[in-house]
Amino acid sequence: MGTPQFIQTPAGERLVVLSEQDYAWLLEQVEDHRDIEAANEARARVDAGEETFPASVVEALLNGVAPVRVFREYRGLRAGELAEKAGISQGYLSEIESGKKSGSLGVLKRIAGALGVELSDLA
């Protein structure tokens, strides 16, 4: 990093003049610092017991697979088992997983509870 120049405006404000290369380097340092902070925060949440999901779950969700199906399969449940735990028919669950029905808020809450995920994970 080169030596910065300091200038003072007519209003008395002190400014620092850097080369474009030095400015770009400083921006990279700030971005790296923010990335490290975000990683440390994520690690703290995991250490506190927050559940994480494997890349296959994330990829399935990003590829548009129904969240209820993704989390049901991740939990190793058959459709009938989840339907029973959530207190709904297997047919209704199938319609939710296929996108034919969205499911009421109450039903989605019960499904989320049965799967051990947040309601927002199913939205």
Contacts in CASP RR format, 6 or more apart in sequence:
PFRMAT RR
TARGET T0000
AUTHOR 0000-0000-0000
METHOD contacts of the structure
MODEL  1
MGTPQFIQTPAGERLVVLSEQDYAWLLEQVEDHRDIEAANEARARVDAGE
ETFPASVVEALLNGVAPVRVFREYRGLRAGELAEKAGISQGYLSEIESGK
KSGSLGVLKRIAGALGVELSDLA
1 22 0 8 1.000
1 25 0 8 1.000
2 18 0 8 1.000
2 19 0 8 1.000
2 22 0 8 1.000
4 16 0 8 1.000
4 17 0 8 1.000
4 18 0 8 1.000
4 22 0 8 1.000
5 16 0 8 1.000
5 17 0 8 1.000
6 14 0 8 1.000
6 15 0 8 1.000
6 16 0 8 1.000
6 17 0 8 1.000
7 14 0 8 1.000
7 15 0 8 1.000
7 17 0 8 1.000
8 14 0 8 1.000
8 15 0 8 1.000
9 15 0 8 1.000
18 26 0 8 1.000
46 52 0 8 1.000
53 74 0 8 1.000
54 74 0 8 1.000
57 70 0 8 1.000
57 71 0 8 1.000
57 74 0 8 1.000
60 70 0 8 1.000
61 67 0 8 1.000
61 70 0 8 1.000
66 96 0 8 1.000
66 97 0 8 1.000
66 98 0 8 1.000
66 99 0 8 1.000
67 121 0 8 1.000
67 122 0 8 1.000
67 123 0 8 1.000
68 82 0 8 1.000
68 93 0 8 1.000
68 96 0 8 1.000
68 97 0 8 1.000
68 111 0 8 1.000
68 115 0 8 1.000
68 122 0 8 1.000
69 97 0 8 1.000
71 115 0 8 1.000
71 116 0 8 1.000
71 117 0 8 1.000
71 121 0 8 1.000
71 122 0 8 1.000
72 79 0 8 1.000
72 82 0 8 1.000
72 97 0 8 1.000
72 115 0 8 1.000
75 82 0 8 1.000
75 115 0 8 1.000
75 116 0 8 1.000
77 85 0 8 1.000
77 115 0 8 1.000
79 90 0 8 1.000
79 93 0 8 1.000
79 94 0 8 1.000
79 97 0 8 1.000
80 90 0 8 1.000
80 93 0 8 1.000
82 93 0 8 1.000
82 111 0 8 1.000
82 114 0 8 1.000
82 115 0 8 1.000
83 89 0 8 1.000
83 90 0 8 1.000
83 91 0 8 1.000
83 92 0 8 1.000
83 93 0 8 1.000
85 114 0 8 1.000
86 93 0 8 1.000
86 107 0 8 1.000
86 110 0 8 1.000
86 111 0 8 1.000
86 113 0 8 1.000
86 114 0 8 1.000
87 110 0 8 1.000
88 107 0 8 1.000
88 110 0 8 1.000
88 111 0 8 1.000
92 101 0 8 1.000
92 103 0 8 1.000
92 107 0 8 1.000
93 111 0 8 1.000
95 101 0 8 1.000
96 102 0 8 1.000
96 103 0 8 1.000
96 107 0 8 1.000
96 111 0 8 1.000
108 119 0 8 1.000
108 122 0 8 1.000
108 123 0 8 1.000
109 119 0 8 1.000
111 122 0 8 1.000
112 118 0 8 1.000
112 119 0 8 1.000
112 121 0 8 1.000
112 122 0 8 1.000
115 122 0 8 1.000
END
